[in-house]
């Protein structure tokens, strides 16, 4: 939540990079991260989001992505659920709210998600795995 608010100018809208999305990979290590991700998204969307659409749907998409991420067979595939679910799902309401073309919104949100999850999330996942969970996944 805090990261979304600190980086608010780039966290909301049809072109976005939500730095906090980097943490959506953590359920791969432990499903205990899922409720925190959902509540964090819910609070961030209440405080800085796009109203009811973002509060309920955006948070639901985060929850769904977190659950699917938990089930991923390989840590290098963990960015895919947040990328695809948010790109296609969030664009359903962001594009019309901003009068922005849906497919263009899908592309931009997917790029933002890829930056957050691949460039930031995978190193965080490896750090948690190495220092906290000590798994050989």
N, C-alpha and C positions, 0 to 999 in steps of 0.2 A: 504494500500500500504506500509506504513512504517513498519508495523509488518512483512510483507513478506520479506522485505529487511533486517531488523534487524535479522530475523531468516532465512536468505537465505539458509544456509546449510541444513535446514530441510523443506524448503518450496517448493522445486522443485525436480522432479524426480519420479521414480516409487515407492519409499518409501518416504512418506512425511507427515508432520503434519504442515499444514498452520494455525498458530495461528489466523490469521486474519479471518479465516472461522467462528470463534466464532460469528462474527457480522452478519453473513448471517441469523441469526434468527430474527433480529430486524424488518424486514418487517411484521412479525406477528402483531406487535404493530402499525405500520404505513407504508403504501406503499411509503411514501416519502423517506424511506431509500433505496429503490430499485435503483434509478439512481446513488447514491453515491457508492453503492456496486459494480455496474457495472463499473463505472469510476475507482474506486480504484483497481479492479481486472485488468482492462485494463492497467492502469499505472504500476502496479506491474509486469505484464507480459511483458510489453514493456521493462522495465528496467532490470528485472532479470529473465525472463522466458526462454522459449525454442523456441523463434522465432515466426514466423507467426502462427504456430499451436496453441501455447499457447495464443498468443495475441488475436486471433479471436475466436477460439473454447473454450479455457479455460474461457475467459471473457463471452462468450455467455452462457456457462454452469452455470456460477455464476448468470447471469441475469435470466435464466430459473428457477434455484433453488430459487432465491429470490422471483420471482413471485408466484411460487407454495407455498413457505413458507407463503407468505401473505395470501393465501387462506386456510391454514390449520385450522381445526376446534378446535384444542387443542394445547396449547403451548408445551406440552410434546411430541407432534409429530413433532414439527418444525425442529428437527435435521434430519429427514428422507429425505426430498428433497435434501439438500446439500450432504448428505452421498451417496445416490444412484446415483444421477445425476453425481457427480464428480467421484465416483468410476468407474462407467461403461463408462462415457463419456471421462474423461481425460485419462483413461487407453487406449482408442482407439489410441491415438497418442503417449503417453508417453512410452507404452510398446515397440512399434517398434523402437522408437528413441533411447531407451536404450538397445535394443535387450533383452528385459525382457519378460517373459511369461505373456500374457494378464490376465489370471485369477489370477495369483499371484499379479499382479499390482492392479487389482480390489480389492483384499482382503486387501493389504497394504494401498491403498488410502482410502478404507472404514474405516479401523482402525484409520488412521490419522484423517479423518473427524469426526469420532465418538468421538475421544479425544477432538478435537477442539470444536465440537458443544455440546456434552453432558457435558463434564467436565468443559468447560470454557464458552460456549455460553449460556447454560440454566441459570447459575447464573447471567450472564450479563443481559439476558432477564428479569429475575425476578427483578434485581436491577432497570432496566429502568422502568419496569412495576410499581414497588412500589414507586419509587421516582419521576418519570417524568410523566408517563401516568396514574397512580393511577387507573388502571382497575381491575376488579374482574374476568378476563378471566381465 
